[in-house]
Amino acid sequence: MISPKEYRIEEFPQSAVVACQGVKGAYSQTAANVLFESPDVMYMRTFEGVCMAVDAGMCQYGILPIENSNSGSITDVYDLTRKYNFYIVRSVKISIQHMLLANGKLALGDITEIYTHSQAAKQCSALIERMPDAKLHLVENTAKAAQMVAESGRTDIAAIASENCVELYGLTVIEENIQNNANNYTRFICISKKCEVYGSPERISLMLTVDHKSGALFEVIKQFADLDLNLIKLESRPLPDTDFEFMFYFDVQAHIADEKVHELLTRLNLCTKYLAFLGNYDEIDCPSTTLNRQ
């Protein structure tokens, strides 16, 4: 646990080696390009690969999606916070605009297979339902799906991916803005192996467990209310090899230098089994993925 007295105020770096999941054109790359002026992006196959690269010191930062406004939390990433000791140093909310891409113009009825990521499939379920005869293939990343379709050379398959992949992989737009909801946003977090606090951020993330008994979680939530601290998110994930026990993730609107936060951490240490400080950071709003810089 970081001591509140140890926080640092620095300028967020403009360039760094950054690990992203997927291949060129991935939404994680867009997030990296928004957060950093000139990132040196390393592409990893999985979310865990990003965590491993940061943990091993292969890169200074990693980018991970944490939740989507329509399909909910990316639970794999929450599970990875328990497995790897990383800190969140910044986050960004990006408008996700999916497109149906193929090798040349074709009708929906001509598409026999669709390639995309599981989150994109959830976000575009209405379009997929319009193609009941097309087989859905879930791959590790939407940009990877676009790359696979392009390299196949086939004219009967399509990918659900971003606009960035059109030029990158020489694909044709069959339909655009195919997500179920026009207000489709994904939050990405920037992780680091060491705790870094920049500027005067207003979001603190915590991870904790409580005793498996009546009133234990209420006692935790009560501490936020008693100190008049605004709790802005609560997420739970089951702990493996336990009898319905959970890890809880809290986001609170506060700065680590606030005396109320000092008091909160002191109180939480007394009423939790395990408590981890995950970071104090700013969140940036980015309205469009078109800000991607290739």
C-alpha positions, 0 to 999 in steps of 0.5 A: 500500500502506498503511503499518501505522503509519498505521492508525486506531482509530475508532468505525464510523459509525452513518449514511452514504450507502451504495450497494447493488445492486438495488432496495428489498428487496434482500439488499444492503439488509439487509446495509446495515441490519445494518452501519449504524443508519440508512443512506441507501441509493442503489440501483445497477443493477450491482455495478460501479455500486456501485464506480463510485459509491464511486469517484466520491465519490457515496457514502461506502460500498458493499455487495457480496456476496463469497461464498455458503456453497453456491454459492461466490464471486461472481467478478464482485466479485473481478474488480472489486477489481482494476479499482477501488481500494477498501478493505474496512472491514467485512463481515457474514455473513447467513442467506439464506432464499429464497421463491417469490413470485407475484401470488396463490396458485397451484400450482407446475404453473401457473407458466410463468416464474421470475425471479431472480438467477443466485446465487439460481437456483444456491441453489434449483436443487432447486426449479427442477428440480421445475418443468421446464416453467417458463422461467427468467429471470435478472435483476440482483437478486432484489428486482428479480425480485419487483418485475418480477413484481408490476408485470406483474400476471400470475398465471402467473409467480413470483420467487425473492426474500426475505421482505422483498419480500412486503410491499414488492411485495404478493406471495404466498408460494407456498413458503418456505425453498426454498434447497437447504441450510438453512445458506445464508449470504452474506458481504457486504463494505462498501467505501470509497475510503479505508482505514479501520480500526475497533476491533481487527479480526481479518481482513486481505485482500490481493490479489497476483500472482506470477511465472509460474514453479514454486514462486512461489505456494508461496513466498508461502504459506510466509511466512504459515506461517513467521510463524505467521499463520492463512491463512483464505482463498485465492481465485484469478481468471484475469488477462485477456490473459495465458497462465494467470496469476492474481490471488490473494486472501488473507484472514489472521487478524491485525491491522495493528498486529501486528509479524508483519503488518509483517514479512509485508508486507515479505516479500511485497513481495520475492516478489510481482509486485504486492501490494495491501492491501485492508483490516483489518476485523471480520466480523459474524454476522447469523443472519436476514434478518428484521433488515431495517429498512424 
